[in-house]
Structures are given as structure tokens and as C-alpha cells.
Amino acid sequence: MADYIDYLEQQLNIVDQGIARTRRHFETSDVSGKVAALADLRQLESRRDALTSRIAEAKEMGADQWSDFHVSLKEEADALRDTIESWLTRLG
């Protein structure tokens, strides 16, 4: 179980770094498009927060219950990381 938790926390760390980088980019960009972009960024932060909560719940579960969660959590973490990476690629 610890390996899965470590993996998910690493993915969240990557997402956090991407969110921080994206915020810095928006702070220095022009006003056009900023509102929509910041709304998208808030949605990503919300997804990250939800995943963080689910990971905390998984930590409290026993190993026998963890297998029911790990696939969906991993897929969610991977999708969130991919979304951030896609954003950062578009930003240059």
C-alpha cells in the first residue's frame, strides 16, 4: 500500500509544481483570456484537493480495502498530471 500512496503523492507533487508554474505565467500575462484560464486553474486545484482527500481516506483504510481504491486513485492522479502537463506545453 505504501508504494501506491508514495506514487500518488509524487503525482500530486508534480501537479502542485505545475499549478504553481501556471499561476506564475498568468500573473505575468495580459488580461485577455486570464479569466477563463484562472477558472480552469481553479477547477484543476479543486480536482487536486479532492484527490488529496481521497488519498487521506485511503491511508486510513486497511490494506485489504486499499485494492478497491488504488486503481481509480492512480487513474485520477495520472489524468490530473496529464492535464497539467498539457497546459504547461501549451503555455510554452
N, C-alpha and C positions, 0 to 999 in steps of 0.2 A: 504494500500500500504506500509506503513512504516514497518509492520510486515514482509512482503516479502523481502524488502530491508535489514532489520536487519538480517534476516535469511541468505540471500545471502552473506552479508558482514561477518557474522560469519563463513560461509563455506570458504570464501576466506582467512580469518584469519587462519583457520586450514590448508589450502593449503600452505599459506606462511610459517607457522611453519614447515610443512613437508618438504618444499623445502629447508629451512634453515638447517634442520637436515640432509637431504640428502647431501647437499653441504658439510657440516662438515665431514660426513662419507667419501665422495670421496676425500676430501683433505688429509685424513689420510690413505687412502687405497693405494695398489700398483698400478702400471701403467697399468697392463693388464686389459682390459675391461673399463678403465676410459674414453676413447674417446667416445665409444658408449654410456656409461652411461650419460656422460655430454651432449651428443647430445639429448638424451631422456629428460634429465632435462631441457634443453633449450626449447624443444617442450612444456613441461608442463608449463614453465614460459610464453611462448607465449600464450597458451590457457588461462592461468590465466589473462594475460594482456588484451586479447580480452574480456573476461568475465567482467573484471573491467570496460572496456569502455562501454559495453552494459548496465551494471548497472547504470553508469553515465547517459546514454541516457534515461534509464527508469525513473530516478529521475526527469529528465526534463519534462517528459510527464505528462499529467493529469491522474488522477485515472481511467478515462474511457478508456484510451488507455493501461493502465498497464495490464489489464487482458489478452490482446493479447500476452504479453511478459512473464508473470510470470511463466508459466508452462515450457517453453523452457529454461528460465534462471535457474530455480530451477533444472531441469534435468541436465543441463550443469554443474552447481556448484556441484551437487551431484556426477556426473561422475568424475569430476576432483578430488574431495576429495577422492573418492574410489580408483582412480589410485594412488594417493599419499600414501594412507594407504596401498595399495598392495605393493608398492615399499618399504615402511618402514618395512613391515612384512618380505619381502624377505631379507632385509639388516640385520634384527635381531635386 
